[in-house]
């Protein structure tokens, strides 16, 4: 299965595009109908009734709505949608890493340092949530740092955020323009002007988001997201379950049937040749099958009530030794 975060981003980008198209068309109809009415009504008193959700309505000056619908409202809409577009794109980049952590933790093996109290470290060790803690801390740090930090992180993984035909600076410009709209009302600063001279921006003057720019930004970020997804799927393919049969078979005579699932932390606690505690019976003699997916496992075992006690104790001892974690036991048959 491919990175699902891409599907969410693609759907959001499509909805942003359709929202823009539908709303701009509504503005055009409002402008045309407003001009027609103003030919016959007094512009100082004419109003237009807007219907909101439910029964709520608003009465607004017709002249203001009409002429703002031509340029002011479309510009505000595009700049607002640009902010939303970049937000869902950055969410795609971080959500993809969270999904990736379910496939492999290799990309987390960096020389980054984490400062923890002894109490916190011991709590993580006891709960077996070290990896989850590192994932959350890494993603929070990347989200706070913004696109440039995210792009650098991907680069260290040998993943290019920009497709071959796209300069990374073009994607950075979209993020920086969004940043200016969030923090400066869309006006350019010295850093933006010097970094992107091809835009022709002037300091303290609003940078417009016209229709061509917005739709091009949607396409560019879609191309980037698709490129990232393809690289991640190629570099970190989704693993598949592998199964090994035990000596036991499903039969009506089995007194007890249990399904265990969880994660292997260390060692080989699920070697089918290991003997059950207090007996010389190897695990394979009561195992029907064992499935493995990276460090995850599913183990279907069956036997007599006495054997059920033995393999339950076998799993429990492996948990106590820290060899297994997040173990769930389901009794399927008495």
Backbone torsions as a table, in degrees:
resi	resn	phi	psi	omega
1	UNK	NA	137.5	-178.6
2	UNK	-76.1	167.6	177.5
3	UNK	-57.5	116.4	-175.1
4	UNK	-73.7	-21.6	178.6
5	UNK	-60.4	-27.8	179.2
6	UNK	-66.4	-40.4	179.9
7	UNK	-63.0	-39.9	178.9
8	UNK	-64.9	-42.6	178.9
9	UNK	-65.6	-44.8	-178.6
10	UNK	-59.6	-41.1	178.4
11	UNK	-64.7	-42.7	-179.9
12	UNK	-64.6	-41.7	179.6
13	UNK	-63.9	-39.4	178.4
14	UNK	-65.5	-41.7	-179.8
15	UNK	-66.7	-36.1	176.3
16	UNK	-62.2	-42.7	179.7
17	UNK	-63.7	-47.2	-178.8
18	UNK	-66.6	-39.5	176.8
19	UNK	-59.0	-43.2	179.4
20	UNK	-63.3	-48.4	-177.7
21	UNK	-60.5	-45.9	-177.7
22	UNK	-67.1	-39.4	-177.2
23	UNK	-72.2	-40.9	178.1
24	UNK	-63.7	-36.7	176.6
25	UNK	-64.5	-38.5	177.4
26	UNK	-65.4	-39.2	177.0
27	UNK	-61.2	-40.6	-179.7
28	UNK	-63.1	-43.2	178.5
29	UNK	-64.0	-39.7	178.5
30	UNK	-64.0	-42.3	179.7
31	UNK	-63.9	-46.5	-178.5
32	UNK	-65.1	-45.7	-178.5
33	UNK	-69.4	-35.4	179.2
34	UNK	-65.4	-43.4	178.2
35	UNK	-62.0	-39.2	179.6
36	UNK	-64.0	-42.7	179.5
37	UNK	-67.4	-39.9	-175.8
38	UNK	-67.4	-16.8	175.4
39	UNK	-69.1	-23.9	-175.1
40	UNK	-117.4	-6.1	-177.5
41	UNK	-122.2	160.1	178.7
42	UNK	-76.4	117.9	-176.2
43	UNK	-60.9	-27.6	-177.2
44	UNK	-76.5	-18.1	-177.1
45	UNK	-121.5	-16.3	-176.7
46	UNK	-65.7	136.8	179.0
47	UNK	-128.8	159.8	176.1
48	UNK	-124.8	131.9	-178.6
49	UNK	-91.7	123.6	179.5
50	UNK	-103.7	130.0	179.6
51	UNK	-97.3	122.5	176.7
52	UNK	-97.0	-163.5	-179.7
53	UNK	-68.8	150.1	-178.4
54	UNK	67.4	-132.3	-178.1
55	UNK	-105.5	6.8	-177.4
56	UNK	-71.4	136.1	176.9
57	UNK	-134.1	157.9	174.7
58	UNK	-133.4	139.2	176.5
59	UNK	-106.3	117.8	-176.5
60	UNK	-121.5	151.4	178.3
61	UNK	-58.1	126.8	-176.1
62	UNK	-64.1	-41.7	-177.0
63	UNK	-62.4	-43.0	180.0
64	UNK	-63.4	-47.6	179.3
65	UNK	-60.0	-43.5	-175.3
66	UNK	-61.7	-51.7	-173.2
67	UNK	-81.0	-27.7	173.9
68	UNK	-72.1	-27.1	179.2
69	UNK	-66.4	-17.1	-178.6
70	UNK	-79.0	-36.5	-175.1
71	UNK	-142.3	-42.9	-174.6
72	UNK	-64.2	-52.1	-177.2
73	UNK	-65.2	-44.2	177.3
74	UNK	-59.0	-39.3	178.9
75	UNK	-65.5	-43.4	178.1
76	UNK	-63.6	-39.1	178.7
77	UNK	-62.4	-46.7	-177.4
78	UNK	-64.1	-42.2	179.3
79	UNK	-66.4	-35.1	177.6
80	UNK	-68.1	-42.7	179.3
81	UNK	-67.8	-31.0	176.3
82	UNK	-62.4	-43.0	178.4
83	UNK	-60.7	-44.9	179.2
84	UNK	-64.9	-41.1	-178.8
85	UNK	-60.4	-48.5	-178.7
86	UNK	-65.6	-35.5	179.7
87	UNK	-62.6	-45.6	-178.6
88	UNK	-72.6	-27.4	176.7
89	UNK	-68.6	-45.9	178.4
90	UNK	-65.5	-35.1	176.4
91	UNK	-63.3	-38.3	176.7
92	UNK	-59.1	-45.2	-176.9
93	UNK	-63.8	-41.4	-180.0
94	UNK	-78.3	-38.2	178.0
95	UNK	-63.2	-33.8	178.1
96	UNK	-63.7	-38.3	178.1
97	UNK	-66.9	-37.0	177.7
98	UNK	-64.8	-41.4	175.8
99	UNK	-63.3	-39.9	-178.4
100	UNK	-61.4	-33.9	179.8
101	UNK	-62.9	-23.5	176.6
102	UNK	-75.9	-20.9	179.8
103	UNK	-93.1	-41.9	-176.1
104	UNK	-158.9	143.7	176.8
105	UNK	-101.0	6.2	-176.0
106	UNK	-58.8	-37.6	-176.5
107	UNK	-69.5	-12.8	178.8
108	UNK	-88.8	-8.7	-177.0
109	UNK	-82.5	79.2	180.0
110	UNK	-117.2	178.0	178.6
111	UNK	-91.7	15.8	178.3
112	UNK	-63.5	143.4	-178.9
113	UNK	-103.0	141.3	178.4
114	UNK	-125.1	127.5	179.0
115	UNK	-97.7	122.1	-178.1
116	UNK	-134.2	150.2	171.4
117	UNK	-75.6	156.6	178.0
118	UNK	-59.7	-39.1	-179.7
119	UNK	-61.3	-46.0	-179.6
120	UNK	-63.0	-42.3	-179.6
121	UNK	-62.4	-43.3	179.1
122	UNK	-66.1	-38.1	177.9
123	UNK	-63.2	-40.4	177.7
124	UNK	-64.9	-41.0	180.0
125	UNK	-64.1	-40.9	-179.2
126	UNK	-67.9	-38.1	-177.4
127	UNK	-87.6	-3.9	-179.5
128	UNK	57.2	39.1	-177.4
129	UNK	-117.1	27.2	-178.9
130	UNK	-62.4	-47.0	-177.5
131	UNK	-63.3	-42.9	179.0
132	UNK	-62.0	-39.3	178.3
133	UNK	-62.2	-44.7	-179.3
134	UNK	-64.6	-42.0	178.4
135	UNK	-60.0	-50.0	-178.1
136	UNK	-62.3	-42.9	-178.8
137	UNK	-66.1	-40.6	179.0
138	UNK	-63.3	-45.8	-177.2
139	UNK	-70.4	-36.2	175.9
140	UNK	-63.1	-41.1	179.7
141	UNK	-64.5	-42.2	179.9
142	UNK	-67.0	-40.4	179.7
143	UNK	-63.8	-38.5	179.2
144	UNK	-70.1	-36.1	-177.7
145	UNK	-74.4	-23.5	178.7
146	UNK	88.8	-173.2	-170.7
147	UNK	-60.0	-41.2	-176.1
148	UNK	-61.6	-41.4	177.9
149	UNK	-67.7	-38.4	178.6
150	UNK	-63.7	-44.5	179.8
151	UNK	-62.4	-39.4	178.1
152	UNK	-64.6	-40.2	179.7
153	UNK	-62.7	-45.1	177.6
154	UNK	-62.8	-38.0	-179.2
155	UNK	-62.3	-37.6	177.6
156	UNK	-64.7	-23.5	176.1
157	UNK	-87.2	3.3	-175.3
158	UNK	65.0	33.5	176.0
159	UNK	-113.3	121.7	178.3
160	UNK	-88.0	124.7	178.4
161	UNK	-71.5	-36.4	179.6
162	UNK	-90.7	136.0	174.1
163	UNK	-61.0	162.7	-177.2
164	UNK	-54.9	-33.6	-176.4
165	UNK	-87.2	1.2	-174.8
166	UNK	-119.6	130.9	175.6
167	UNK	-78.3	137.1	-179.8
168	UNK	-57.6	-32.4	-179.4
169	UNK	-62.3	-30.4	178.5
170	UNK	-65.2	-38.5	177.2
171	UNK	-71.5	-39.7	178.1
172	UNK	-62.0	-36.6	-179.9
173	UNK	-62.7	-39.5	178.5
174	UNK	-62.1	-43.6	179.3
175	UNK	-65.9	-40.9	-178.9
176	UNK	-69.9	-34.8	176.3
177	UNK	-66.4	-41.1	175.2
178	UNK	-58.7	-43.2	-178.8
179	UNK	-59.4	-40.7	179.6
180	UNK	-65.7	-35.5	178.5
181	UNK	-71.8	-31.2	179.0
182	UNK	-74.3	-39.4	-170.1
183	UNK	-110.8	-17.6	-177.6
184	UNK	-131.3	16.7	179.6
185	UNK	65.6	17.9	177.6
186	UNK	93.3	1.6	-179.6
187	UNK	-86.3	141.7	-177.0
188	UNK	-75.0	148.3	173.2
189	UNK	-114.6	178.0	-177.8
190	UNK	-59.1	-42.1	-176.7
191	UNK	-63.0	-44.1	-179.9
192	UNK	-64.6	-45.1	-177.6
193	UNK	-61.9	-41.1	-178.0
194	UNK	-76.1	-31.7	-177.2
195	UNK	-79.0	-31.4	-176.7
196	UNK	-126.2	67.2	-178.2
197	UNK	-64.1	-24.3	-178.7
198	UNK	-67.4	-17.0	178.6
199	UNK	-75.2	-29.6	-177.9
200	UNK	75.6	29.3	-178.4
201	UNK	-77.0	154.6	177.0
202	UNK	-118.3	136.1	-178.0
203	UNK	-55.6	136.0	177.7
204	UNK	66.5	14.3	174.8
205	UNK	-112.3	137.7	-177.0
206	UNK	-63.4	132.8	175.3
207	UNK	-88.8	119.0	-177.1
208	UNK	-73.1	154.0	169.6
209	UNK	-115.5	92.5	-178.6
210	UNK	-84.9	175.6	-175.0
211	UNK	-62.8	-43.4	-179.5
212	UNK	-60.1	-43.1	-178.5
213	UNK	-64.4	-48.1	-177.0
214	UNK	-60.7	-49.1	-177.7
215	UNK	-66.5	-34.0	175.9
216	UNK	-67.3	-37.6	178.4
217	UNK	-64.2	-40.1	176.9
218	UNK	-59.9	-48.7	-178.7
219	UNK	-63.0	-42.6	-177.5
220	UNK	-64.1	-45.1	-179.0
221	UNK	-70.8	-31.4	173.7
222	UNK	-64.3	-43.8	178.0
223	UNK	-62.0	-41.9	179.4
224	UNK	-63.8	-47.0	-178.8
225	UNK	-61.9	-41.3	178.8
226	UNK	-64.0	-40.3	179.6
227	UNK	-64.9	-42.5	178.3
228	UNK	-64.4	-46.1	179.5
229	UNK	-57.7	-45.8	-177.9
230	UNK	-62.8	-40.1	179.3
231	UNK	-67.2	-42.6	179.8
232	UNK	-64.2	-42.7	179.3
233	UNK	-64.4	-35.2	-179.5
234	UNK	-74.3	-41.9	-177.0
235	UNK	-77.3	-35.9	-176.4
236	UNK	-127.4	70.9	-177.6
237	UNK	-61.8	147.7	179.9
238	UNK	-66.1	120.5	-179.1
239	UNK	-69.5	159.2	179.5
240	UNK	-119.2	153.8	179.2
241	UNK	-68.1	136.8	172.4
242	UNK	-117.3	143.1	-174.1
243	UNK	-123.8	145.1	177.1
244	UNK	-129.1	132.1	-177.9
245	UNK	-80.1	145.1	169.8
246	UNK	-96.4	-174.7	-178.9
247	UNK	-83.9	-20.4	-178.1
248	UNK	-79.1	151.0	177.1
249	UNK	-127.9	154.9	176.8
250	UNK	-68.6	130.5	179.4
251	UNK	-154.5	157.4	-178.8
252	UNK	-65.4	-20.8	-176.7
253	UNK	-79.5	-6.9	-179.8
254	UNK	-68.0	126.9	178.7
255	UNK	-76.1	-34.6	-175.3
256	UNK	-140.6	143.2	179.9
257	UNK	-136.9	123.0	-177.0
258	UNK	-128.2	142.4	174.4
259	UNK	-115.0	119.9	176.6
260	UNK	-107.0	143.2	174.6
261	UNK	-142.6	153.7	179.8
262	UNK	167.4	-153.8	-178.2
263	UNK	-129.9	142.8	174.0
264	UNK	-87.9	125.5	-179.0
265	UNK	-92.4	-46.1	-179.0
266	UNK	-160.5	164.3	178.2
267	UNK	73.0	-165.6	179.7
268	UNK	-126.6	62.3	-175.3
269	UNK	-71.3	-10.7	-177.6
270	UNK	-112.4	24.4	171.7
271	UNK	-65.1	121.1	-174.8
272	UNK	-65.7	-13.6	178.9
273	UNK	-87.4	-6.8	-179.8
274	UNK	-68.5	137.8	179.6
275	UNK	-78.5	146.5	174.1
276	UNK	-70.5	152.2	-178.0
277	UNK	-62.7	144.9	176.0
278	UNK	61.2	25.3	177.5
279	UNK	-160.1	164.3	176.1
280	UNK	-97.9	10.7	-176.7
281	UNK	-76.3	120.9	177.2
282	UNK	-73.0	154.2	-178.6
283	UNK	-57.0	-33.1	-176.3
284	UNK	-64.1	-25.0	-178.4
285	UNK	-71.9	-21.2	176.6
286	UNK	-109.8	-9.1	-180.0
287	UNK	-83.0	135.0	174.3
288	UNK	-89.8	-45.9	171.2
289	UNK	-161.9	159.6	173.4
290	UNK	-130.7	132.9	177.9
291	UNK	-111.7	141.4	-179.4
292	UNK	-129.4	139.1	174.7
293	UNK	-142.2	99.6	-171.4
294	UNK	54.5	-119.7	-179.0
295	UNK	-95.8	4.8	177.3
296	UNK	-89.1	153.2	179.0
297	UNK	-145.3	156.1	168.4
298	UNK	-133.5	130.2	-176.3
299	UNK	-129.3	119.4	177.6
300	UNK	-104.9	118.5	-177.2
301	UNK	-128.8	154.5	179.7
302	UNK	-154.6	162.3	179.2
303	UNK	162.6	-156.6	178.6
304	UNK	-78.0	172.0	177.9
305	UNK	-62.7	-37.2	178.7
306	UNK	-65.6	-43.2	178.8
307	UNK	-66.1	-35.9	178.6
308	UNK	-60.1	-38.7	177.7
309	UNK	-65.2	-39.4	-179.3
310	UNK	-65.9	-46.9	-177.8
311	UNK	-75.1	-24.2	173.4
312	UNK	-67.1	-40.8	178.0
313	UNK	-67.2	-36.5	178.4
314	UNK	-59.0	-47.1	179.7
315	UNK	-67.3	-41.9	-177.8
316	UNK	-63.4	-41.8	179.0
317	UNK	-65.3	-37.0	177.7
318	UNK	-64.5	-35.2	175.3
319	UNK	-65.6	-44.6	-179.2
320	UNK	-61.6	-38.9	179.6
321	UNK	-74.5	-5.7	179.8
322	UNK	80.5	17.4	-179.9
323	UNK	-86.4	-27.1	178.0
324	UNK	-125.7	153.4	177.1
325	UNK	-147.7	162.0	179.0
326	UNK	54.2	39.6	-177.5
327	UNK	-79.1	131.9	176.1
328	UNK	-120.7	132.7	179.8
329	UNK	-114.3	130.2	177.6
330	UNK	-125.1	122.1	176.6
331	UNK	-84.8	119.4	-174.3
332	UNK	-96.9	-26.3	-174.3
333	UNK	-153.9	139.7	175.8
334	UNK	-99.0	NA	NA
